[in-house]
């Protein structure tokens, strides 16, 4: 598997969670921020916009990191 550095904003995060374990959010059922309770209703559908470099406004020729995410995280 090849590796490519990707800016975190490629994934347009709603929340950025500082957690040492990769994909720890898969185990979350609920998360509270201040007085708001969030519930996990299921996995996120993958979107091809992750293959766009928003700073340069161009799509990655190999559709990365979309392709790798779909192959590695398809659940």
Secondary structure, 3 states (H helix, E strand, C coil): CCCCCCCHHHHCCCCCCCCCCCCHHHHCCEEEECCEEEECCCCCCCCHHHHEECCCCEECCCCCCHHHHHHHCCC
